[in-house]
Amino acid sequence: MKLDVIKLDGGKAGSVELDETLFGLEPRADILHRVVRWQRAKSQAGTHSTLGRADVSYSTKKIYRQKGTGGARHGSKKAPIFRHGGVYKGPVPRSHAHDLTKKFRALGLKHALSAKAQAGELVIIDAALSEGKTSALAKMVKNLGWKRALIIDGASVNESFAQAARNIEGLDILPTMGANVYDILKRDTLVITKAGIEALEARLK
């Protein structure tokens, strides 16, 4: 699978041969769905909390005598049926993460890359380099027609380029090891540098 390589100013920079095992798969929604669910569950805070019967601050004295009142028997104001009482089996802080094998996560990333390539939303650029000027980079991005784009660079991101891209709305940049299914799928355009292609192939093969 061959794709043209462009520069940030829109000029051509040759072409690159993409690995079919990474960019030529038939995307499967079930695999992508499982990986995205795993990512979102892992990042969920899980800090929801309520006070149980043992946590509510009330006296433990019996609220009224056992017999002779004509009412039901009660021993504690902390009971869940009373106002301001403890919550019965309420949520407690916990992790929502669940296991997903490394092979399946790698497969999900391959399918996400293939989905972008099949949809024509994959762009290969020569390099992510900039003089550190946000206005100049914003103009280039606008000319290229990128509204919601994710740029995947090599092992590390060029510092001046990251600084220039920081305040551009809809533009995000990640190193190769930060590439993930959720971030790829939620952007309209996936932009990968030539160094990023090599690093992805080394990571996923």
DRENDO-312222 format. One record per residue: residue number from 1; residue in three letters; x, y, z of N, C-alpha, C, O in turn. Coordinates in steps of 0.1 Angstrom, whole numbers, plus 5000, padded with zeros to 4 digits. Example, Ala and Ser with C-alpha at 12.3 -4.5 7.8 and 13.67 -1.06 7.14 Angstrom:
BEGIN
{r 1 ALA {5132 4943 5078} {5123 4955 5078} {5132 4967 5078} {5142 4967 5085}}
{r 2 SER {5128 4978 5071} {5137 4989 5071} {5129 5000 5079} {5134 5011 5080}}
END
This chain:
BEGIN
{r 1 MET {5009 4988 5000} {5000 5000 5000} {5009 5012 5000} {5017 5015 5009}}
{r 2 LYS {5008 5021 4989} {5016 5032 4988} {5008 5045 4990} {4997 5046 4986}}
{r 3 LEU {5014 5054 4997} {5007 5067 5000} {5017 5079 4998} {5029 5077 5001}}
{r 4 ASP {5012 5090 4993} {5020 5101 4990} {5024 5108 5004} {5017 5108 5013}}
{r 5 VAL {5036 5113 5004} {5041 5121 5016} {5041 5136 5012} {5046 5140 5001}}
{r 6 ILE {5036 5144 5021} {5036 5158 5019} {5044 5166 5030} {5047 5160 5040}}
{r 7 LYS {5047 5178 5027} {5053 5187 5037} {5042 5195 5044} {5031 5195 5039}}
{r 8 LEU {5046 5201 5055} {5036 5210 5062} {5031 5221 5054} {5020 5227 5056}}
{r 9 ASP {5040 5226 5044} {5036 5237 5036} {5027 5233 5024} {5024 5241 5016}}
{r 10 GLY {5024 5220 5023} {5016 5215 5012} {5024 5209 5001} {5018 5203 4992}}
{r 11 GLY {5037 5210 5000} {5045 5205 4989} {5047 5190 4990} {5045 5184 5001}}
{r 12 LYS {5050 5184 4979} {5052 5169 4979} {5066 5165 4983} {5075 5172 4981}}
{r 13 ALA {5066 5154 4990} {5079 5149 4995} {5081 5134 4992} {5086 5126 5000}}
{r 14 GLY {5076 5130 4980} {5078 5116 4976} {5066 5107 4981} {5055 5112 4982}}
{r 15 SER {5069 5094 4983} {5058 5085 4987} {5064 5075 4997} {5077 5074 4998}}
{r 16 VAL {5056 5068 5004} {5060 5058 5014} {5052 5045 5012} {5040 5046 5009}}
{r 17 GLU {5058 5034 5014} {5051 5021 5013} {5047 5017 5027} {5055 5016 5036}}
{r 18 LEU {5033 5015 5029} {5028 5012 5042} {5026 4997 5043} {5022 4990 5033}}
{r 19 ASP {5028 4992 5055} {5027 4978 5058} {5012 4974 5058} {5004 4980 5064}}
{r 20 GLU {5009 4963 5050} {4995 4959 5048} {4989 4953 5062} {4977 4954 5064}}
{r 21 THR {4998 4948 5070} {4994 4942 5082} {4990 4952 5093} {4983 4949 5103}}
{r 22 LEU {4994 4965 5090} {4991 4976 5099} {4980 4985 5093} {4971 4990 5100}}
{r 23 PHE {4981 4987 5080} {4972 4997 5074} {4962 4991 5064} {4954 4998 5058}}
{r 24 GLY {4963 4978 5062} {4955 4972 5051} {4944 4962 5056} {4939 4955 5048}}
{r 25 LEU {4942 4962 5069} {4932 4953 5075} {4918 4958 5072} {4916 4970 5070}}
{r 26 GLU {4908 4948 5072} {4894 4952 5072} {4890 4956 5086} {4889 4947 5094}}
{r 27 PRO {4887 4969 5089} {4884 4973 5102} {4871 4966 5108} {4861 4964 5102}}
{r 28 ARG {4873 4961 5120} {4862 4954 5127} {4857 4963 5139} {4865 4966 5148}}
{r 29 ALA {4845 4967 5139} {4839 4975 5149} {4839 4969 5163} {4841 4976 5173}}
{r 30 ASP {4838 4955 5164} {4837 4949 5177} {4851 4949 5184} {4851 4951 5196}}
{r 31 ILE {4862 4948 5176} {4875 4949 5182} {4878 4963 5187} {4883 4965 5198}}
{r 32 LEU {4875 4973 5178} {4877 4987 5182} {4868 4991 5195} {4873 4998 5203}}
{r 33 HIS {4856 4986 5195} {4847 4989 5206} {4853 4983 5219} {4852 4990 5230}}
{r 34 ARG {4858 4971 5219} {4863 4965 5231} {4876 4972 5236} {4877 4974 5248}}
{r 35 VAL {4884 4977 5227} {4896 4984 5231} {4893 4998 5237} {4898 5002 5247}}
{r 36 VAL {4883 5005 5230} {4879 5018 5235} {4873 5017 5249} {4875 5025 5258}}
{r 37 ARG {4864 5007 5251} {4858 5004 5264} {4869 5002 5275} {4867 5007 5286}}
{r 38 TRP {4879 4994 5271} {4890 4991 5281} {4897 5004 5284} {4900 5007 5296}}
{r 39 GLN {4900 5013 5274} {4906 5026 5277} {4898 5035 5285} {4903 5041 5295}}
{r 40 ARG {4885 5036 5282} {4877 5046 5290} {4875 5041 5304} {4874 5049 5313}}
{r 41 ALA {4873 5027 5306} {4871 5022 5319} {4884 5024 5328} {4883 5027 5340}}
{r 42 LYS {4896 5023 5321} {4908 5024 5329} {4910 5039 5333} {4916 5041 5344}}
{r 43 SER {4905 5048 5325} {4907 5062 5328} {4896 5068 5337} {4897 5079 5342}}
{r 44 GLN {4886 5060 5340} {4875 5065 5348} {4880 5067 5363} {4887 5058 5368}}
{r 45 ALA {4877 5078 5369} {4882 5081 5382} {4878 5071 5393} {4886 5067 5401}}
{r 46 GLY {4865 5068 5393} {4860 5058 5403} {4861 5064 5417} {4863 5056 5427}}
{r 47 THR {4859 5077 5419} {4860 5083 5432} {4846 5085 5438} {4845 5092 5449}}
{r 48 HIS {4835 5080 5432} {4822 5081 5438} {4821 5075 5451} {4826 5063 5453}}
{r 49 SER {4815 5081 5461} {4815 5076 5474} {4802 5081 5482} {4797 5092 5480}}
{r 50 THR {4797 5072 5491} {4786 5076 5499} {4789 5071 5514} {4798 5063 5516}}
{r 51 LEU {4782 5076 5523} {4784 5072 5537} {4774 5061 5540} {4762 5061 5538}}
{r 52 GLY {4780 5050 5545} {4772 5038 5549} {4767 5040 5563} {4770 5050 5570}}
{r 53 ARG {4761 5030 5568} {4755 5030 5582} {4766 5032 5592} {4764 5038 5603}}
{r 54 ALA {4778 5026 5590} {4789 5027 5599} {4796 5040 5599} {4804 5044 5608}}
{r 55 ASP {4794 5048 5588} {4801 5061 5586} {4793 5073 5591} {4799 5084 5593}}
{r 56 VAL {4780 5072 5592} {4772 5083 5596} {4774 5087 5610} {4775 5078 5619}}
{r 57 SER {4775 5100 5613} {4777 5105 5626} {4764 5107 5634} {4758 5118 5632}}
{r 58 TYR {4760 5097 5641} {4748 5098 5650} {4751 5091 5663} {4760 5082 5664}}
{r 59 SER {4743 5093 5673} {4743 5086 5685} {4739 5072 5683} {4730 5069 5675}}
{r 60 THR {4745 5062 5690} {4741 5048 5689} {4730 5044 5699} {4726 5033 5700}}
{r 61 LYS {4725 5055 5706} {4715 5052 5716} {4702 5048 5709} {4698 5053 5699}}
{r 62 LYS {4695 5038 5715} {4682 5034 5710} {4672 5046 5709} {4671 5052 5720}}
{r 63 ILE {4666 5048 5698} {4658 5061 5696} {4646 5062 5704} {4642 5072 5709}}
{r 64 TYR {4639 5050 5707} {4628 5050 5716} {4626 5035 5720} {4632 5026 5715}}
{r 65 ARG {4618 5033 5731} {4617 5020 5737} {4611 5010 5727} {4605 5013 5717}}
{r 66 GLN {4614 4997 5730} {4611 4986 5720} {4595 4985 5719} {4590 4983 5708}}
{r 67 LYS {4588 4985 5730} {4574 4982 5730} {4566 4993 5735} {4571 5002 5742}}
{r 68 GLY {4553 4993 5731} {4544 5002 5737} {4542 5016 5730} {4534 5024 5734}}
{r 69 THR {4549 5018 5719} {4548 5031 5712} {4538 5030 5701} {4533 5040 5696}}
{r 70 GLY {4534 5018 5696} {4525 5016 5685} {4532 5017 5672} {4526 5016 5661}}
{r 71 GLY {4545 5020 5673} {4553 5021 5660} {4562 5009 5658} {4563 5000 5667}}
{r 72 ALA {4569 5009 5647} {4578 4998 5644} {4590 4998 5654} {4594 5008 5660}}
{r 73 ARG {4597 4987 5655} {4609 4986 5663} {4621 4992 5656} {4624 4989 5645}}
{r 74 HIS {4628 5001 5663} {4640 5007 5657} {4650 5008 5668} {4647 5010 5680}}
{r 75 GLY {4663 5006 5664} {4674 5007 5674} {4683 5019 5671} {4690 5024 5680}}
{r 76 SER {4684 5023 5658} {4695 5033 5655} {4689 5043 5645} {4682 5039 5636}}
{r 77 LYS {4693 5055 5647} {4690 5066 5637} {4698 5065 5625} {4695 5072 5615}}
{r 78 LYS {4708 5056 5625} {4717 5055 5613} {4711 5046 5602} {4716 5045 5591}}
{r 79 ALA {4700 5040 5605} {4694 5030 5596} {4690 5037 5583} {4687 5049 5583}}
{r 80 PRO {4691 5030 5571} {4689 5036 5558} {4675 5042 5556} {4673 5051 5547}}
{r 81 ILE {4665 5037 5564} {4652 5042 5561} {4649 5056 5567} {4639 5062 5565}}
{r 82 PHE {4659 5061 5576} {4657 5074 5582} {4664 5085 5573} {4674 5082 5566}}
{r 83 ARG {4659 5097 5574} {4665 5108 5567} {4679 5111 5574} {4680 5110 5586}}
{r 84 HIS {4689 5113 5565} {4703 5115 5569} {4709 5102 5574} {4720 5102 5580}}
{r 85 GLY {4702 5090 5573} {4708 5078 5576} {4718 5073 5566} {4720 5080 5556}}
{r 86 GLY {4725 5062 5569} {4735 5057 5560} {4729 5051 5547} {4717 5047 5547}}
{r 87 VAL {4736 5051 5536} {4731 5046 5524} {4734 5031 5523} {4745 5026 5527}}
{r 88 TYR {4724 5023 5519} {4726 5009 5518} {4733 5005 5505} {4727 5007 5495}}
{r 89 LYS {4744 4998 5507} {4752 4993 5495} {4754 5004 5485} {4752 5002 5473}}
{r 90 GLY {4758 5016 5489} {4761 5027 5480} {4774 5025 5474} {4782 5017 5477}}
{r 91 PRO {4777 5034 5464} {4790 5033 5457} {4802 5036 5466} {4801 5045 5474}}
{r 92 VAL {4813 5029 5464} {4825 5032 5471} {4837 5034 5461} {4836 5029 5450}}
{r 93 PRO {4847 5041 5465} {4858 5044 5456} {4864 5030 5451} {4867 5022 5459}}
{r 94 ARG {4866 5029 5438} {4871 5016 5433} {4876 5019 5419} {4874 5029 5413}}
{r 95 SER {4884 5009 5414} {4889 5010 5400} {4879 5003 5391} {4874 4992 5393}}
{r 96 HIS {4876 5010 5379} {4867 5004 5369} {4875 4996 5359} {4869 4990 5349}}
{r 97 ALA {4889 4995 5360} {4897 4989 5350} {4894 4974 5349} {4892 4968 5359}}
{r 98 HIS {4895 4969 5337} {4894 4954 5335} {4906 4950 5326} {4912 4958 5319}}
{r 99 ASP {4909 4937 5326} {4920 4932 5318} {4917 4931 5303} {4906 4928 5299}}
{r 100 LEU {4927 4934 5295} {4927 4931 5281} {4941 4928 5276} {4950 4935 5279}}
{r 101 THR {4942 4917 5269} {4956 4912 5266} {4963 4922 5257} {4957 4929 5250}}
{r 102 LYS {4977 4921 5258} {4985 4930 5250} {4983 4927 5235} {4983 4937 5227}}
{r 103 LYS {4981 4915 5231} {4979 4911 5217} {4967 4918 5212} {4966 4922 5200}}
{r 104 PHE {4956 4917 5220} {4943 4923 5216} {4944 4938 5214} {4938 4944 5205}}
{r 105 ARG {4951 4945 5224} {4953 4959 5223} {4961 4963 5211} {4958 4973 5205}}
{r 106 ALA {4971 4955 5208} {4979 4958 5196} {4970 4956 5183} {4971 4964 5173}}
{r 107 LEU {4962 4946 5183} {4953 4943 5172} {4943 4955 5170} {4940 4959 5159}}
{r 108 GLY {4938 4960 5182} {4929 4972 5181} {4936 4984 5175} {4929 4991 5167}}
{r 109 LEU {4948 4986 5178} {4956 4997 5172} {4958 4996 5157} {4957 5005 5150}}
{r 110 LYS {4960 4983 5153} {4962 4981 5139} {4948 4983 5131} {4948 4989 5120}}
{r 111 HIS {4937 4979 5137} {4924 4981 5131} {4921 4996 5131} {4914 5001 5121}}
{r 112 ALA {4925 5004 5141} {4922 5018 5141} {4930 5025 5130} {4925 5034 5123}}
{r 113 LEU {4943 5021 5128} {4951 5027 5117} {4945 5023 5104} {4945 5031 5094}}
{r 114 SER {4941 5011 5102} {4935 5006 5090} {4922 5013 5087} {4919 5016 5075}}
{r 115 ALA {4914 5016 5097} {4901 5023 5095} {4903 5037 5090} {4896 5042 5081}}
{r 116 LYS {4914 5044 5095} {4917 5057 5090} {4922 5057 5076} {4918 5065 5067}}
{r 117 ALA {4930 5047 5073} {4935 5045 5059} {4924 5042 5049} {4924 5048 5038}}
{r 118 GLN {4915 5034 5053} {4904 5030 5044} {4894 5041 5042} {4889 5043 5031}}
{r 119 ALA {4893 5050 5052} {4883 5061 5051} {4890 5073 5044} {4883 5083 5041}}
{r 120 GLY {4903 5072 5040} {4909 5083 5034} {4913 5094 5043} {4914 5106 5039}}
{r 121 GLU {4913 5092 5056} {4916 5102 5066} {4930 5101 5072} {4933 5106 5083}}
{r 122 LEU {4939 5094 5064} {4953 5092 5069} {4962 5101 5060} {4961 5100 5048}}
{r 123 VAL {4970 5109 5066} {4980 5118 5059} {4994 5115 5065} {4996 5114 5077}}
{r 124 ILE {5003 5113 5055} {5017 5111 5059} {5025 5124 5056} {5024 5129 5045}}
{r 125 ILE {5032 5129 5066} {5040 5141 5064} {5055 5138 5066} {5058 5128 5072}}
{r 126 ASP {5063 5146 5060} {5078 5143 5060} {5083 5144 5074} {5090 5135 5078}}
{r 127 ALA {5080 5155 5081} {5085 5156 5095} {5077 5167 5102} {5072 5176 5095}}
{r 128 ALA {5075 5166 5115} {5068 5176 5123} {5078 5186 5129} {5082 5185 5140}}
{r 129 LEU {5082 5195 5120} {5092 5205 5124} {5086 5219 5123} {5078 5222 5115}}
{r 130 SER {5090 5228 5132} {5085 5242 5132} {5095 5251 5139} {5104 5247 5146}}
{r 131 GLU {5093 5264 5136} {5102 5274 5142} {5097 5278 5156} {5103 5287 5162}}
{r 132 GLY {5086 5272 5160} {5080 5276 5173} {5070 5287 5173} {5066 5291 5183}}
{r 133 LYS {5066 5291 5160} {5056 5301 5159} {5042 5295 5157} {5040 5288 5147}}
{r 134 THR {5033 5298 5166} {5020 5293 5166} {5012 5298 5153} {5005 5290 5147}}
{r 135 SER {5014 5311 5151} {5006 5317 5139} {5010 5311 5126} {5001 5308 5118}}
{r 136 ALA {5023 5308 5124} {5028 5302 5112} {5022 5288 5110} {5018 5284 5099}}
{r 137 LEU {5023 5280 5121} {5018 5266 5121} {5003 5266 5119} {4998 5257 5111}}
{r 138 ALA {4996 5275 5125} {4981 5276 5124} {4977 5278 5110} {4967 5273 5105}}
{r 139 LYS {4985 5287 5103} {4982 5290 5089} {4984 5278 5080} {4976 5275 5071}}
{r 140 MET {4995 5270 5083} {4997 5258 5075} {4986 5248 5077} {4981 5241 5067}}
{r 141 VAL {4982 5246 5090} {4971 5236 5093} {4958 5240 5086} {4951 5232 5081}}
{r 142 LYS {4955 5253 5086} {4943 5258 5079} {4943 5256 5064} {4933 5252 5058}}
{r 143 ASN {4955 5258 5058} {4956 5256 5044} {4955 5241 5040} {4950 5238 5029}}
{r 144 LEU {4960 5232 5049} {4959 5218 5047} {4944 5213 5050} {4941 5201 5046}}
{r 145 GLY {4936 5221 5056} {4922 5217 5059} {4920 5208 5071} {4911 5200 5071}}
{r 146 TRP {4930 5208 5080} {4929 5199 5092} {4921 5207 5103} {4926 5217 5108}}
{r 147 LYS {4909 5202 5106} {4901 5208 5117} {4903 5201 5130} {4905 5207 5140}}
{r 148 ARG {4902 5188 5130} {4904 5180 5142} {4914 5169 5138} {4910 5158 5133}}
{r 149 ALA {4927 5172 5141} {4937 5163 5137} {4946 5158 5148} {4948 5165 5158}}
{r 150 LEU {4951 5146 5147} {4960 5140 5156} {4973 5137 5149} {4973 5130 5139}}
{r 151 ILE {4984 5143 5154} {4997 5140 5147} {5005 5131 5156} {5007 5133 5168}}
{r 152 ILE {5010 5120 5150} {5018 5110 5156} {5032 5111 5151} {5034 5109 5139}}
{r 153 ASP {5041 5114 5160} {5055 5116 5156} {5063 5104 5160} {5057 5093 5163}}
{r 154 GLY {5076 5104 5159} {5085 5093 5162} {5086 5090 5177} {5076 5092 5184}}
{r 155 ALA {5098 5086 5181} {5099 5082 5195} {5098 5094 5205} {5093 5092 5216}}
{r 156 SER {5101 5106 5200} {5099 5118 5208} {5093 5129 5198} {5095 5129 5186}}
{r 157 VAL {5087 5139 5204} {5081 5150 5197} {5091 5162 5197} {5097 5165 5207}}
{r 158 ASN {5092 5168 5185} {5100 5180 5184} {5095 5191 5194} {5083 5195 5193}}
{r 159 GLU {5104 5196 5202} {5100 5205 5213} {5094 5218 5207} {5084 5223 5212}}
{r 160 SER {5100 5224 5197} {5095 5236 5191} {5082 5234 5184} {5073 5243 5185}}
{r 161 PHE {5080 5223 5178} {5067 5220 5171} {5056 5218 5182} {5045 5223 5180}}
{r 162 ALA {5059 5211 5193} {5049 5209 5203} {5045 5222 5210} {5034 5224 5213}}
{r 163 GLN {5055 5231 5211} {5052 5245 5216} {5043 5253 5207} {5034 5260 5212}}
{r 164 ALA {5046 5252 5194} {5038 5259 5184} {5024 5254 5183} {5014 5261 5181}}
{r 165 ALA {5023 5240 5185} {5009 5234 5183} {5001 5234 5196} {4989 5231 5196}}
{r 166 ARG {5007 5239 5207} {5000 5238 5220} {4987 5246 5220} {4977 5241 5226}}
{r 167 ASN {4987 5258 5214} {4975 5266 5215} {4966 5266 5203} {4957 5274 5201}}
{r 168 ILE {4968 5256 5194} {4960 5255 5182} {4948 5246 5185} {4950 5234 5188}}
{r 169 GLU {4936 5251 5184} {4924 5243 5187} {4923 5231 5177} {4924 5233 5165}}
{r 170 GLY {4920 5220 5182} {4917 5208 5174} {4930 5201 5169} {4929 5192 5161}}
{r 171 LEU {4941 5205 5173} {4954 5199 5169} {4961 5193 5181} {4964 5200 5191}}
{r 172 ASP {4963 5180 5181} {4970 5173 5191} {4982 5165 5186} {4982 5161 5174}}
{r 173 ILE {4993 5164 5194} {5005 5157 5189} {5009 5147 5200} {5009 5150 5212}}
{r 174 LEU {5012 5135 5196} {5017 5124 5205} {5029 5117 5199} {5031 5116 5187}}
{r 175 PRO {5038 5112 5208} {5049 5103 5204} {5043 5090 5200} {5031 5087 5203}}
{r 176 THR {5051 5081 5194} {5046 5068 5189} {5040 5060 5201} {5030 5053 5199}}
{r 177 MET {5047 5060 5212} {5043 5052 5223} {5030 5057 5229} {5023 5049 5236}}
{r 178 GLY {5026 5069 5226} {5013 5074 5231} {5002 5072 5222} {4990 5075 5225}}
{r 179 ALA {5004 5066 5210} {4994 5064 5200} {4984 5054 5206} {4988 5043 5211}}
{r 180 ASN {4971 5057 5206} {4961 5048 5211} {4948 5049 5203} {4946 5058 5196}}
{r 181 VAL {4940 5038 5204} {4928 5037 5196} {4918 5048 5198} {4913 5054 5188}}
{r 182 TYR {4915 5052 5210} {4905 5062 5213} {4909 5076 5207} {4900 5082 5201}}
{r 183 ASP {4921 5080 5209} {4925 5093 5204} {4925 5093 5188} {4922 5103 5182}}
{r 184 ILE {4929 5082 5182} {4929 5081 5168} {4915 5082 5162} {4912 5089 5152}}
{r 185 LEU {4906 5074 5168} {4892 5074 5163} {4884 5087 5165} {4875 5090 5157}}
{r 186 LYS {4887 5094 5175} {4879 5106 5178} {4883 5118 5170} {4876 5129 5170}}
{r 187 ARG {4894 5117 5162} {4898 5128 5154} {4894 5126 5139} {4893 5114 5135}}
{r 188 ASP {4892 5136 5132} {4888 5135 5118} {4899 5131 5109} {4898 5124 5099}}
{r 189 THR {4911 5136 5112} {4923 5133 5104} {4934 5128 5113} {4937 5133 5123}}
{r 190 LEU {4941 5117 5108} {4952 5111 5114} {4965 5115 5106} {4965 5111 5094}}
{r 191 VAL {4974 5122 5112} {4986 5126 5105} {4998 5119 5112} {5000 5120 5124}}
{r 192 ILE {5006 5112 5104} {5018 5104 5109} {5030 5109 5101} {5030 5110 5089}}
{r 193 THR {5041 5111 5109} {5053 5115 5102} {5060 5102 5097} {5056 5091 5101}}
{r 194 LYS {5070 5104 5089} {5077 5092 5084} {5084 5085 5095} {5085 5072 5095}}
{r 195 ALA {5090 5092 5105} {5096 5086 5116} {5085 5079 5125} {5088 5068 5130}}
{r 196 GLY {5073 5084 5125} {5062 5077 5132} {5058 5064 5126} {5055 5055 5133}}
{r 197 ILE {5058 5064 5112} {5055 5051 5105} {5065 5040 5109} {5061 5029 5112}}
{r 198 GLU {5078 5044 5108} {5088 5034 5111} {5087 5029 5126} {5089 5017 5129}}
{r 199 ALA {5084 5039 5135} {5083 5035 5149} {5071 5026 5152} {5072 5017 5160}}
{r 200 LEU {5060 5029 5145} {5048 5021 5146} {5050 5007 5141} {5045 4997 5147}}
{r 201 GLU {5057 5006 5130} {5059 4993 5124} {5068 4985 5134} {5066 4973 5135}}
{r 202 ALA {5078 4992 5140} {5087 4985 5149} {5080 4980 5162} {5082 4970 5167}}
{r 203 ARG {5070 4989 5166} {5063 4986 5178} {5052 4975 5176} {5050 4967 5185}}
{r 204 LEU {5046 4974 5165} {5035 4965 5163} {5038 4952 5155} {5030 4943 5155}}
{r 205 LYS {5050 4951 5150} {5053 4939 5143} {5058 4928 5152} {5062 4917 5148}}
END
